[in-house]
Amino acid sequence: MTGLISEITNFSTRDGPGIRTTVFLMGCPLRCKWCSNPETFIRKRQLYYLAHKCAHCGKCETICPRSAISSRYAYSNRIDRAKCDLCFKCVTACMYKAFRISGTEYTVSEIMDLIRRDKVFFGNDGGITISGGEALSQGEFTKEVFRLCKEDGISTVLDTSAYGDTGMLKGILEYTDLVLLDIKHMDPEVHKKWTGVSNELILKNARIIAGSTPVRISIPLIAEVNDSPENLEATARFALENRIEHIDIDPIHFLGKGKYKYLGKRQPYNVFRLIENEEVRTALDIFRQHGLKADVGRMM
């Protein structure tokens, strides 16, 4: 069994308790307008083009079998993505590393070797976190890695939007110690507007998670999207109804700009603004007034 992975982060301290190895899977059914990981949208390796590294030697144009690369195109995006079949010959040919592959296929055994190598650093609290993309989009892979981790006494954390097959989710939860649950918005129509899907399945699965596994809600705080008192109050009530004690606020950031550029995509952040500190404090106050433990980021 294999999984397609966009990134592996060692020594992470914000993806669950202690020091963790975080595995980011490719593939996600949501299309959040503010997403900072566009390379994980589909479960397929992606081609980055880093214009600032390009020496314009022309070798990539010569070697491309589809004539998808040309100096006639815009400097920042020399690839005709409609022609490109992702053969990645340009990656091999470019001595300047202007072309890169996002996405590496690993077997379960290979991932477990990496995790076991890090085990010495986990201590009593650390372990493995599987994130994305969406971890449920490669559910069988996630489940098998977690199953083997539990056999080895390694803590498991699932970072998920909960949008996925309910039966698969239940199987993964059997081997999960903690769920970091993304809640984008409580209104199904507003949720669909900003993420491309309704939240009905998410909330259904969230209730199942809360009924069997410790969970912390993560809310990406986006100005004029989900920061209204009404939505924050509704999120707090949902947490209390499901006996969830923690809500972690993650203010919007624009760190994904470069990735959109490297993929030849238009970055989406022009319609958003960075949220003010006072707005973050207001959200914290609303959650804390309901008796919830609320922090900025994941303060484990």
LOPAGU-704199 format. One record per residue: x, z, y of N, C-alpha, C in turn; residue number from 1; chain. Coordinates in steps of 0.2 Angstrom, whole numbers, plus 2048, in hexadecimal, padded with zeros to 3 digits. Layout:
  nx  nz  ny cax caz cay  cx  cz  cy   i ch
   X   Z   Y   X   Z   Y   X   Z   Y NUM  A
...
END
This chain:
  nx  nz  ny cax caz cay  cx  cz  cy   i ch
 804 800 7FA 800 800 800 804 800 806   1  A
 803 7FC 80B 806 7FC 811 802 7FD 817   2  A
 805 7FF 81D 802 800 823 806 7FC 829   3  A
 802 7F9 82E 806 7F6 833 806 7FB 839   4  A
 80C 7FC 83B 80E 802 840 811 7FF 846   5  A
 80E 801 84C 811 7FF 852 817 803 854   6  A
 817 80A 853 81C 80E 855 81C 814 851   7  A
 822 817 850 823 81E 84D 827 822 852   8  A
 824 828 854 827 82C 859 829 833 855   9  A
 82F 834 856 832 83A 853 832 840 858  10  A
 832 846 856 833 84C 85A 82D 84C 860  11  A
 827 84A 85E 822 84A 863 81F 851 863  12  A
 81D 853 869 81B 85A 86A 814 85A 86E  13  A
 811 854 86E 80A 853 871 805 850 86D  14  A
 806 850 866 802 84C 862 800 851 85C  15  A
 7FF 858 85E 7FD 85D 859 802 862 85A  16  A
 801 868 856 805 86E 856 80D 86C 854  17  A
 811 870 857 818 86F 855 81B 869 857  18  A
 821 867 853 824 861 854 822 85C 84E  19  A
 820 856 850 81D 852 84C 820 84B 84C  20  A
 81F 848 846 820 840 846 819 83D 846  21  A
 819 839 84C 812 835 84D 813 82E 84B  22  A
 80E 82C 847 80E 825 845 808 821 848  23  A
 80A 81C 84C 804 818 84F 803 812 84B  24  A
 7FD 811 849 7FA 80C 845 7F8 806 849  25  A
 7F8 800 847 7F5 7FA 84B 7EE 7F9 848  26  A
 7EA 7F7 84D 7E3 7F5 84C 7DE 7FA 84F  27  A
 7DA 7F8 853 7D5 7FD 856 7CE 7F9 858  28  A
 7C9 7FC 856 7C2 7F8 857 7C0 7F9 85E  29  A
 7C3 7FE 862 7C1 7FF 869 7C5 7FB 86D  30  A
 7C2 7F9 873 7C6 7F6 878 7C5 7F9 87F  31  A
 7C8 7FF 87F 7C8 803 885 7CB 800 88B  32  A
 7C8 7FF 891 7CA 7FB 896 7D1 7FE 899  33  A
 7D2 804 898 7D8 807 89B 7DE 808 895  34  A
 7DD 805 88F 7E2 806 88A 7E9 805 88C  35  A
 7ED 809 88A 7F5 808 88B 7F8 805 885  36  A
 7F5 803 880 7F8 801 87A 7F5 7FA 877  37  A
 7F5 7F5 87B 7F2 7EF 879 7F5 7EC 873  38  A
 7FB 7ED 872 7FE 7EA 86C 7FB 7ED 865  39  A
 7F7 7F2 866 7F3 7F5 860 7EC 7F2 85F  40  A
 7EA 7EE 863 7E3 7EC 863 7E1 7E9 85C  41  A
 7E5 7E5 859 7E4 7E1 853 7E9 7E3 84E  42  A
 7E7 7E3 848 7EC 7E5 842 7F0 7DF 840  43  A
 7F5 7DD 845 7F9 7D7 844 7FF 7D8 849  44  A
 805 7D6 846 80B 7D7 84A 80A 7D2 851  45  A
 80D 7D5 856 80D 7D2 85C 813 7D0 85F  46  A
 814 7CB 864 81A 7C8 867 81A 7CB 86E  47  A
 81F 7CE 86F 821 7D0 876 826 7CB 879  48  A
 825 7CA 880 82A 7C6 883 82C 7CA 88A  49  A
 832 7CC 88A 835 7D0 88F 839 7CB 894  50  A
 835 7C9 899 838 7C4 89E 83E 7C6 8A1  51  A
 83F 7CD 8A3 845 7CF 8A6 84B 7CF 8A2  52  A
 84B 7CE 89B 850 7CD 897 852 7C6 895  53  A
 84E 7C1 897 84F 7BA 896 854 7B7 89A  54  A
 859 7B3 897 85E 7B0 89A 85D 7A8 89B  55  A
 857 7A6 899 855 79F 89A 85A 79A 897  56  A
 85C 79C 891 861 798 88D 85D 792 88A  57  A
 857 793 888 853 78D 885 853 78D 87E  58  A
 856 792 87B 857 791 873 850 793 870  59  A
 84C 797 873 845 798 870 841 792 871  60  A
 841 78E 876 83D 788 876 83F 783 871  61  A
 846 783 870 848 77E 86B 846 780 864  62  A
 846 787 862 844 789 85B 83D 78A 85A  63  A
 839 78A 85F 832 78C 85E 82E 786 85A  64  A
 82C 786 854 829 781 851 822 77E 854  65  A
 81F 782 858 818 780 85B 819 77E 862  66  A
 81F 77E 865 820 77D 86C 81C 781 870  67  A
 81C 788 86E 818 78C 872 81C 790 878  68  A
 822 78E 878 826 792 87D 829 78C 882  69  A
 828 78D 888 82B 788 88D 82D 78C 894  70  A
 832 789 897 834 78B 89D 82F 789 8A3  71  A
 82B 785 8A1 826 782 8A6 820 787 8A7  72  A
 820 78C 8A2 81B 791 8A3 81D 797 8A8  73  A
 819 79B 8AA 81A 7A0 8AF 820 7A4 8AC  74  A
 825 7A6 8B1 82B 7AA 8AF 829 7B0 8AB  75  A
 824 7B4 8AD 822 7BA 8A9 81F 7B9 8A2  76  A
 81D 7B3 8A1 819 7B1 89B 81B 7AA 899  77  A
 820 7A9 895 822 7A2 893 81F 7A0 88C  78  A
 81A 7A4 88A 817 7A3 883 810 7A0 884  79  A
 80F 79A 881 808 798 881 805 79C 87A  80  A
 801 7A1 87C 7FF 7A5 876 7FA 7A2 872  81  A
 7F7 79D 874 7F2 799 870 7F6 795 86B  82  A
 7FC 792 86D 800 78E 868 804 793 863  83  A
 806 799 865 80A 79D 861 807 79F 85B  84  A
 80A 79E 855 808 7A1 84F 80B 7A7 84C  85  A
 80F 7AA 851 813 7B0 84F 817 7AF 849  86  A
 81B 7AA 849 820 7A9 844 827 7AD 846  87  A
 827 7AF 84C 82D 7B4 84F 834 7B1 84E  88  A
 834 7AA 84D 83B 7A7 84D 83E 7A8 854  89  A
 83B 7A9 859 83E 7AA 860 841 7B1 860  90  A
 83E 7B5 85D 841 7BC 85C 848 7BC 859  91  A
 849 7B8 854 84F 7B8 850 854 7B4 855  92  A
 852 7AF 858 856 7AA 85C 859 7AD 862  93  A
 855 7B2 865 857 7B4 86C 85C 7BA 86C  94  A
 862 7B8 86E 867 7BD 86E 867 7C2 874  95  A
 862 7C1 878 861 7C5 87E 85B 7CA 87D  96  A
 858 7CA 877 853 7CF 875 84D 7CE 87A  97  A
 84C 7C8 87D 846 7C7 881 83F 7C7 87D  98  A
 840 7C5 877 83A 7C5 872 83B 7CA 86D  99  A
 835 7CE 86C 835 7D4 868 82E 7D4 864 100  A
 82F 7D7 85E 829 7D7 85A 826 7DE 85A 101  A
 820 7DF 85C 81C 7E5 85B 818 7E6 855 102  A
 81A 7EA 851 816 7EB 84A 81B 7EA 845 103  A
 81B 7F0 840 820 7EF 83A 81C 7F2 835 104  A
 81C 7EE 82F 819 7F0 829 81D 7F5 825 105  A
 81A 7FB 823 81D 800 81F 819 801 819 106  A
 81C 803 813 818 805 80E 817 80D 80F 107  A
 813 80F 80B 811 817 80B 818 81A 809 108  A
 81C 818 804 822 81B 802 827 81B 808 109  A
 827 816 80C 82C 815 811 82A 81A 817 110  A
 824 81B 818 822 81F 81D 823 827 81B 111  A
 822 828 815 823 82F 812 82A 830 812 112  A
 82F 82C 811 836 82D 812 838 82F 819 113  A
 835 82C 81E 836 82D 825 833 834 826 114  A
 82D 836 824 82A 83C 826 82E 842 822 115  A
 830 841 81C 834 846 819 83B 847 81C 116  A
 83E 842 81F 844 843 822 843 847 828 117  A
 83D 847 82B 83C 84B 831 83A 852 830 118  A
 838 853 829 835 85A 827 839 860 829 119  A
 840 85F 82A 844 865 82B 843 867 832 120  A
 840 863 837 83F 865 83E 838 867 83F 121  A
 833 867 83A 82C 868 83B 82B 870 83C 122  A
 82F 874 838 82E 87B 839 827 87D 836 123  A
 824 882 838 81E 885 835 818 881 838 124  A
 818 87E 83E 813 87B 841 812 873 841 125  A
 818 870 841 819 869 842 817 865 83C 126  A
 817 85E 83C 815 85A 837 814 853 839 127  A
 80F 850 836 80E 848 837 807 848 83B 128  A
 807 843 840 801 841 843 800 83A 842 129  A
 7FB 837 840 7F9 830 840 7F4 82E 846 130  A
 7F6 82A 84A 7F3 828 850 7F2 820 850 131  A
 7F1 81D 855 7F0 816 856 7F1 813 85D 132  A
 7EE 80D 85E 7E8 80A 85A 7E3 810 858 133  A
 7E0 80E 852 7DC 813 84F 7DE 814 848 134  A
 7DF 81A 846 7E1 81C 840 7DC 81A 83A 135  A
 7D6 81A 83C 7D1 818 837 7D1 811 835 136  A
 7D4 80D 83A 7D4 806 838 7D9 804 832 137  A
 7DD 809 831 7E1 808 82B 7E0 80E 826 138  A
 7DA 810 825 7D8 816 822 7DB 818 81B 139  A
 7DB 813 817 7DE 814 810 7E6 816 811 140  A
 7E9 813 815 7F0 814 816 7F1 81B 819 141  A
 7ED 81D 81E 7ED 824 821 7EB 829 81C 142  A
 7E6 828 818 7E4 82D 813 7EA 82E 80E 143  A
 7ED 829 80C 7F2 829 807 7F8 82D 809 144  A
 7FA 82C 810 800 82F 813 7FE 836 814 145  A
 7F8 838 816 7F6 83F 817 7F6 843 810 146  A
 7F3 83F 80B 7F3 842 804 7FA 844 802 147  A
 7FF 840 803 806 841 800 809 847 805 148  A
 807 847 80B 80A 84C 810 807 853 80D 149  A
 801 853 80C 7FE 85A 809 801 85C 803 150  A
 803 857 7FE 807 859 7F8 80E 85C 7FA 151  A
 811 85A 800 817 85C 802 817 862 806 152  A
 811 864 808 810 86A 80C 811 868 814 153  A
 810 862 816 811 860 81C 80A 860 820 154  A
 80A 862 826 804 863 82A 802 85C 82C 155  A
 7FB 85A 82C 7F9 854 82E 7F4 854 834 156  A
 7F5 850 839 7F0 84F 83E 7EE 848 83F 157  A
 7E7 847 840 7E4 841 841 7E2 840 848 158  A
 7E5 83B 84C 7E3 83A 852 7DF 833 852 159  A
 7D8 834 854 7D3 82F 853 7CE 82F 858 160  A
 7CB 829 859 7C5 829 85D 7BE 82A 859 161  A
 7BF 82B 852 7BA 82C 84D 7B6 826 84C 162  A
 7B8 820 84F 7B4 81A 84E 7B7 816 847 163  A
 7B3 817 842 7B5 814 83C 7B0 816 836 164  A
 7B2 814 830 7AE 815 82A 7AD 81C 829 165  A
 7A7 81F 828 7A6 826 827 7A9 829 821 166  A
 7A8 825 81B 7AA 827 815 7B2 827 815 167  A
 7B5 822 818 7BC 822 818 7BF 828 81C 168  A
 7BB 82A 822 7BD 830 826 7BD 836 822 169  A
 7B7 837 81E 7B6 83D 81A 7BC 83E 815 170  A
 7BE 838 812 7C4 838 80D 7CA 83A 811 171  A
 7CC 838 817 7D2 83A 81A 7D1 841 81C 172  A
 7CC 844 81E 7CB 84B 820 7CD 850 81B 173  A
 7CC 84D 814 7CE 852 80F 7D5 854 80F 174  A
 7D9 850 813 7E1 851 813 7E3 852 81A 175  A
 7DE 854 81F 7E0 854 826 7DF 85C 828 176  A
 7E4 85E 82C 7E4 865 82E 7E1 865 835 177  A
 7E2 860 839 7DF 860 840 7DE 859 842 178  A
 7D8 859 846 7D6 852 849 7D6 853 850 179  A
 7DA 84E 854 7DA 84D 85B 7D5 847 85C 180  A
 7CF 849 85F 7C9 845 85F 7C8 842 866 181  A
 7C9 83C 867 7C8 839 86E 7C1 838 86F 182  A
 7BE 83B 875 7B7 83A 877 7B8 836 87E 183  A
 7B6 830 87E 7B7 82C 884 7B1 82E 889 184  A
 7AB 82E 886 7A5 82F 88B 79F 831 886 185  A
 79A 835 889 795 837 885 78F 832 885 186  A
 78E 82E 88A 789 829 88A 78A 823 886 187  A
 786 821 881 788 81B 87D 788 815 881 188  A
 784 813 886 785 80D 889 78B 80D 88E 189  A
 78C 812 891 792 813 895 798 812 891 190  A
 798 815 88B 79E 815 887 79F 80E 884 191  A
 79A 80A 883 79A 803 881 79D 7FF 887 192  A
 79B 800 88D 79D 7FC 893 7A5 7FD 893 193  A
 7A8 802 892 7AF 803 893 7B3 803 88D 194  A
 7B0 803 887 7B4 803 881 7B2 7FD 87C 195  A
 7AD 7FA 87E 7AA 7F4 879 7A6 7F7 874 196  A
 7A5 7FD 873 7A1 800 86D 79D 806 86F 197  A
 797 807 86C 793 80D 86E 797 813 86B 198  A
 795 819 86D 798 81F 86A 794 822 865 199  A
 78F 81F 862 78A 822 85D 78E 823 857 200  A
 792 81F 854 796 820 84E 79B 825 850 201  A
 79E 825 855 7A3 82A 857 7A0 831 857 202  A
 79B 832 85A 798 839 85A 795 83B 854 203  A
 793 836 850 791 838 849 797 83A 845 204  A
 79C 837 845 7A2 838 841 7A6 83F 844 205  A
 7A5 840 84B 7A8 846 84E 7A4 84C 84B 206  A
 79E 84C 84A 79A 851 848 79D 853 840 207  A
 79E 84E 83D 7A1 84F 836 7A7 852 836 208  A
 7AC 84F 83A 7B2 852 83B 7B2 859 83D 209  A
 7AE 85B 842 7AE 862 844 7AB 867 83F 210  A
 7A7 864 83A 7A4 868 835 7A9 86A 82F 211  A
 7AF 866 82F 7B3 867 82A 7BA 869 82B 212  A
 7BC 867 832 7C3 867 833 7C4 86A 83A 213  A
 7CA 86E 83C 7CB 870 843 7CC 869 847 214  A
 7C9 86A 84D 7CA 864 852 7CB 866 859 215  A
 7CE 862 85C 7CF 862 864 7CC 85C 867 216  A
 7C8 85C 86C 7C6 856 86F 7CB 854 874 217  A
 7CD 84D 875 7D1 84B 87A 7CC 846 87E 218  A
 7CD 847 885 7C9 843 889 7CD 83F 88E 219  A
 7CE 839 88E 7D2 835 893 7CE 835 899 220  A
 7D0 838 89E 7CC 839 8A4 7CD 833 8A9 221  A
 7C8 82F 8AA 7C8 829 8AE 7C4 82A 8B4 222  A
 7C6 829 8BA 7C2 82A 8C0 7BD 824 8C0 223  A
 7B7 827 8C2 7B1 822 8C2 7AF 81F 8BB 224  A
 7B1 822 8B6 7AF 820 8AF 7AC 826 8AB 225  A
 7B0 82B 8AB 7AD 831 8A7 7AF 837 8AA 226  A
 7B0 837 8B0 7B2 83E 8B4 7AC 841 8B7 227  A
 7A6 83E 8B7 7A1 841 8BA 79F 848 8B7 228  A
 79C 84D 8BB 79A 853 8B8 796 853 8B3 229  A
 791 84E 8B3 78C 84D 8AE 78F 84B 8A7 230  A
 794 847 8A7 797 845 8A1 79C 84B 89E 231  A
 79F 84E 8A3 7A3 853 8A1 79F 859 89E 232  A
 79A 85B 8A1 795 860 89E 793 85E 898 233  A
 791 857 897 78E 855 890 794 856 88B 234  A
 79A 854 88D 79F 855 888 7A0 85C 886 235  A
 7A0 861 88B 7A1 868 88A 79B 86A 885 236  A
 795 868 886 790 86A 882 791 868 87B 237  A
 793 861 87A 794 85F 873 79A 863 870 238  A
 79F 865 873 7A4 869 870 7A1 86F 86E 239  A
 79D 873 872 79B 879 870 796 879 86A 240  A
 792 873 86A 78D 872 865 790 871 85E 241  A
 796 86F 85E 79A 86E 858 7A0 872 857 242  A
 7A0 878 85B 7A4 87D 85A 7AC 87B 85B 243  A
 7AC 877 860 7B3 874 862 7B5 878 868 244  A
 7BB 87B 867 7BE 880 86C 7C2 87D 872 245  A
 7C5 877 870 7CB 874 875 7C9 86E 877 246  A
 7CA 86C 87D 7C9 866 880 7D0 864 884 247  A
 7D3 85F 883 7D9 85D 886 7D8 857 88A 248  A
 7DA 858 891 7D9 852 896 7DF 84E 896 249  A
 7DE 848 896 7E4 843 897 7E2 83E 89C 250  A
 7E4 840 8A2 7E3 83B 8A8 7E6 834 8A7 251  A
 7E2 82F 8A9 7E4 828 8A9 7EB 827 8AB 252  A
 7EF 823 8A8 7F5 821 8AA 7F6 819 8AA 253  A
 7FB 817 8AD 7FC 80F 8AC 802 80D 8A9 254  A
 804 811 8A4 80B 810 8A0 80A 80A 89C 255  A
 804 807 89B 804 802 896 805 7FB 89A 256  A
 806 7FB 8A1 806 7F5 8A4 80B 7F0 8A1 257  A
 811 7F3 8A0 817 7EE 89D 815 7EB 896 258  A
 811 7EE 892 80F 7EC 88C 80A 7E6 88D 259  A
 805 7E6 891 801 7E0 893 805 7DA 895 260  A
 80A 7DC 899 80E 7D6 89C 812 7D3 896 261  A
 815 7D7 892 819 7D5 88C 815 7D1 887 262  A
 80E 7D2 887 80A 7CF 882 806 7C9 886 263  A
 808 7C7 88C 805 7C2 890 7FE 7C3 891 264  A
 7FC 7C9 892 7F5 7CB 893 7F4 7CE 89B 265  A
 7EF 7CD 89D 7EE 7D0 8A4 7EC 7D7 8A4 266  A
 7F0 7DB 8A7 7F0 7E2 8A7 7E9 7E5 8AB 267  A
 7E6 7EA 8A8 7DF 7EB 8AA 7DE 7F1 8B0 268  A
 7E4 7F3 8B2 7E4 7F9 8B6 7E2 7F8 8BD 269  A
 7E1 7F2 8BF 7DF 7F1 8C6 7D9 7F4 8C8 270  A
 7D4 7F5 8C3 7CE 7F8 8C4 7CD 7FF 8C4 271  A
 7D3 802 8C3 7D3 80A 8C2 7D8 80D 8C7 272  A
 7D7 813 8C8 7DC 817 8CC 7DE 81D 8C9 273  A
 7E4 81F 8CB 7E7 826 8C8 7E2 82B 8CA 274  A
 7E0 830 8C6 7DC 835 8C7 7DF 83B 8CB 275  A
 7DC 83E 8D0 7DF 843 8D4 7E0 849 8D0 276  A
 7E4 84E 8D2 7E5 854 8CF 7DF 858 8D0 277  A
 7DC 858 8D6 7D6 85C 8D7 7D0 85A 8D2 278  A
 7D0 853 8D1 7CB 851 8CC 7CC 854 8C5 279  A
 7D3 854 8C3 7D4 857 8BD 7D3 85E 8BC 280  A
 7D4 862 8C2 7D2 869 8C2 7CB 86A 8C2 281  A
 7C7 866 8C5 7C0 866 8C4 7BD 866 8BD 282  A
 7C0 861 8B9 7BE 860 8B2 7C0 866 8AE 283  A
 7C6 869 8AF 7C8 86F 8AC 7C4 874 8AD 284  A
 7C2 875 8B3 7BD 87B 8B5 7B6 87A 8B2 285  A
 7B4 874 8B1 7AD 873 8AE 7AE 875 8A6 286  A
 7B3 873 8A3 7B4 875 89C 7B5 87C 89B 287  A
 7B9 87F 89F 7BB 886 89F 7B4 88A 8A0 288  A
 7B0 888 8A5 7AA 88C 8A6 7A5 88C 8A0 289  A
 7A6 888 89C 7A2 888 896 7A6 88C 890 290  A
 7AB 88F 892 7AF 893 88D 7B3 88F 888 291  A
 7B5 889 88A 7B9 885 886 7C1 886 889 292  A
 7C5 885 884 7CC 885 886 7CE 87E 888 293  A
 7D0 87D 88E 7D1 876 891 7D8 876 894 294  A
 7DC 870 892 7E3 86F 895 7E3 868 897 295  A
 7E9 867 89B 7EB 860 89C 7F0 85E 897 296  A
 7EF 858 894 7F3 857 88E 7F2 85B 888 297  A
 7F6 85B 883 7F4 85E 87D 7F9 864 87D 298  A
 7F7 86A 87F 7FB 870 880 7FA 874 879 299  A
 7FD 873 874 7FC 876 86E 7FE 87D 86D 300  A
END
